[in-house]
């Protein structure tokens, strides 16, 4: 599968939600989303810009995990693109154990509360991090992304193909404090590099 996406800061998430629902968006998920990015201690995957990620979502219906591989990041006519393969893996505990026993280590955790909507053939996700700007990510075919941005009443000029570290750095420069994109960082434990996000 080819992932195509754009991101922006969501200045007013409540208004955004209202516009989405008024435009006929369908809510797909509301709950927590936690990512663990894995690599070998030698950082072989990072050196090739590959991602091995265990993603765990949890809502009232339960806990579900997906193992993802992502290829190198590319850019196509202003969109961030990369190949992606995903497979479900129960609640994720056994997969985390398998990865650890194979010698992989967690190089980055990301925790957020999310709302995911389907609108105009695209997936639009509102992401609230422990301490950082609220972001909106739109994923799908380019024409669906553009339609979703328009229906949501957002300014197209606010969106970019930038990766999460760029949003983190802008937040920190503007606010004068460190962002926290996982619960351990909110507690003051910064053991991961921003650039591994």
C-alpha positions as CSV (number, residue, x, y, z in Angstrom):
1,X,0.0,0.0,0.0
2,X,1.2,3.6,-0.7
3,X,0.6,6.0,2.2
4,X,-0.1,9.6,1.0
5,X,-0.6,12.3,3.7
6,X,-0.5,15.9,4.8
7,X,-0.4,17.4,8.3
8,X,-1.3,20.7,10.0
9,X,-1.8,22.2,13.4
10,X,-5.4,22.1,14.4
11,X,-5.9,25.4,16.0
12,X,-9.6,24.8,17.0
13,X,-10.3,21.0,17.3
14,X,-13.9,21.5,18.5
15,X,-14.8,23.7,15.6
16,X,-13.0,21.2,13.2
17,X,-15.1,18.3,14.6
18,X,-18.3,20.3,14.2
19,X,-17.5,21.1,10.6
20,X,-16.6,17.5,9.8
21,X,-19.9,16.2,11.2
22,X,-21.8,18.9,9.4
23,X,-20.1,17.9,6.1
24,X,-21.3,14.3,6.6
25,X,-18.0,12.8,8.0
26,X,-18.3,9.4,9.6
27,X,-16.5,8.9,12.9
28,X,-14.4,5.7,12.7
29,X,-12.5,5.8,16.0
30,X,-12.2,7.8,19.2
31,X,-9.7,6.6,21.8
32,X,-6.0,6.3,22.4
33,X,-3.2,5.5,20.0
34,X,0.2,4.4,21.1
35,X,3.2,3.7,18.8
36,X,6.4,1.9,19.6
37,X,9.0,2.3,16.9
38,X,11.6,-0.5,16.8
39,X,15.1,-0.9,15.5
40,X,18.2,-2.9,16.0
41,X,20.7,-1.4,18.5
42,X,22.9,-0.5,15.5
43,X,20.0,1.6,14.1
44,X,20.1,-0.3,10.7
45,X,16.4,0.5,9.9
46,X,16.8,4.2,10.8
47,X,19.8,4.4,8.5
48,X,17.7,3.2,5.6
49,X,14.7,5.4,6.6
50,X,12.6,2.2,7.3
51,X,10.1,2.1,10.1
52,X,9.1,-1.0,12.1
53,X,6.2,0.1,14.3
54,X,3.9,-1.6,16.7
55,X,0.7,0.5,17.0
56,X,-1.8,-0.1,19.7
57,X,-5.3,1.5,19.7
58,X,-7.8,1.3,22.5
59,X,-11.4,2.5,22.8
60,X,-14.6,1.2,24.5
61,X,-14.6,-1.8,22.1
62,X,-11.2,-3.0,23.3
63,X,-7.5,-3.0,22.5
64,X,-6.1,-3.8,19.0
65,X,-2.6,-3.8,17.7
66,X,-1.1,-3.6,14.2
67,X,2.5,-4.2,13.1
68,X,3.6,-1.8,10.4
69,X,6.6,-1.6,8.1
70,X,7.2,1.6,6.2
71,X,9.7,2.2,3.4
72,X,11.7,5.4,2.9
73,X,9.9,8.7,2.9
74,X,9.4,10.3,-0.5
75,X,7.6,13.5,-1.7
76,X,5.4,13.7,-4.7
77,X,3.8,17.0,-5.8
78,X,3.8,18.3,-2.2
79,X,2.6,15.2,-0.5
80,X,4.5,12.9,1.8
81,X,4.5,9.4,0.4
82,X,5.9,6.0,1.5
83,X,5.2,2.3,1.0
84,X,3.5,0.7,3.9
85,X,2.6,-2.9,4.9
86,X,0.4,-3.6,7.9
87,X,-0.9,-6.7,9.7
88,X,-3.1,-7.0,12.8
89,X,-1.6,-8.8,15.8
90,X,-4.1,-9.1,18.6
91,X,-3.5,-6.8,21.6
92,X,0.2,-6.5,20.7
93,X,1.8,-8.0,23.8
94,X,3.0,-11.2,22.1
95,X,4.4,-9.2,19.1
96,X,6.3,-6.9,21.4
97,X,7.8,-9.9,23.1
98,X,8.7,-11.5,19.7
99,X,10.4,-8.2,18.6
100,X,12.4,-8.0,21.8
101,X,13.5,-11.6,21.6
102,X,14.7,-11.0,18.1
103,X,17.0,-8.2,19.3
104,X,14.9,-5.2,18.4
105,X,14.7,-2.2,20.9
106,X,12.2,0.6,21.2
107,X,13.7,3.8,19.8
108,X,10.6,6.0,20.1
109,X,7.2,6.0,21.8
110,X,4.4,8.2,20.8
111,X,1.1,8.5,22.7
112,X,-2.0,10.5,21.8
113,X,-5.7,10.7,22.1
114,X,-7.3,10.6,18.6
115,X,-10.5,11.0,16.7
116,X,-10.5,9.5,13.2
117,X,-13.1,10.4,10.6
118,X,-13.8,9.3,7.0
119,X,-14.7,12.2,4.8
120,X,-14.7,12.7,1.0
121,X,-12.9,9.3,0.6
122,X,-10.0,10.4,2.9
123,X,-9.1,9.5,6.5
124,X,-8.8,12.6,8.7
125,X,-7.3,12.2,12.2
126,X,-7.2,14.7,15.0
127,X,-4.3,14.0,17.3
128,X,-3.8,15.3,20.9
129,X,-0.4,14.7,22.3
130,X,0.5,14.9,26.0
131,X,2.1,18.4,25.5
132,X,2.3,19.7,22.0
133,X,0.0,21.3,19.4
134,X,-3.0,19.3,18.4
135,X,-2.4,18.1,14.9
136,X,-4.7,17.0,12.0
137,X,-3.5,14.4,9.6
138,X,-5.3,13.7,6.3
139,X,-4.5,10.5,4.4
140,X,-5.8,9.1,1.1
141,X,-5.5,9.8,-2.6
142,X,-4.5,13.4,-3.4
143,X,-7.9,14.4,-4.7
144,X,-9.6,12.9,-1.6
145,X,-7.1,14.8,0.7
146,X,-7.9,18.1,-1.0
147,X,-11.7,17.5,-0.8
148,X,-11.5,16.6,2.9
149,X,-9.4,19.7,3.7
150,X,-12.0,21.9,1.9
151,X,-15.0,20.2,3.6
152,X,-13.4,20.6,7.0
153,X,-13.1,24.3,6.4
154,X,-9.3,24.3,6.9
155,X,-6.8,26.4,5.1
156,X,-4.8,24.4,2.5
157,X,-1.8,26.7,3.1
158,X,-1.6,25.4,6.7
159,X,-0.9,21.8,5.5
160,X,2.5,20.4,4.7
161,X,4.3,17.2,4.0
162,X,6.6,17.7,6.9
163,X,7.3,14.9,9.4
164,X,6.4,15.0,13.1
165,X,9.9,16.3,14.3
166,X,9.4,19.5,12.4
167,X,6.1,20.2,14.2
168,X,7.8,19.4,17.5
169,X,10.6,21.8,16.9
170,X,8.2,24.6,15.9
171,X,6.1,24.0,19.1
172,X,9.2,24.1,21.3
173,X,10.6,27.3,19.6
174,X,7.2,29.1,20.0
175,X,6.4,27.9,23.5
176,X,9.9,27.9,25.0
177,X,9.4,24.4,26.6
178,X,10.0,20.9,25.5
179,X,7.1,19.1,23.8
180,X,6.0,15.7,25.2
181,X,4.8,13.3,22.6
182,X,4.6,10.3,25.0
183,X,3.5,9.9,28.6
184,X,7.0,9.3,29.9
185,X,8.1,12.6,28.5
186,X,5.2,14.4,30.1
187,X,6.6,13.0,33.4
188,X,10.0,14.5,32.6
189,X,11.7,11.3,31.2
190,X,13.3,12.2,27.9
191,X,15.1,9.1,26.7
192,X,14.2,9.2,23.0
193,X,15.4,11.4,20.2
194,X,12.9,13.8,18.6
195,X,14.2,12.9,15.2
196,X,13.2,9.2,15.7
197,X,9.5,10.2,15.7
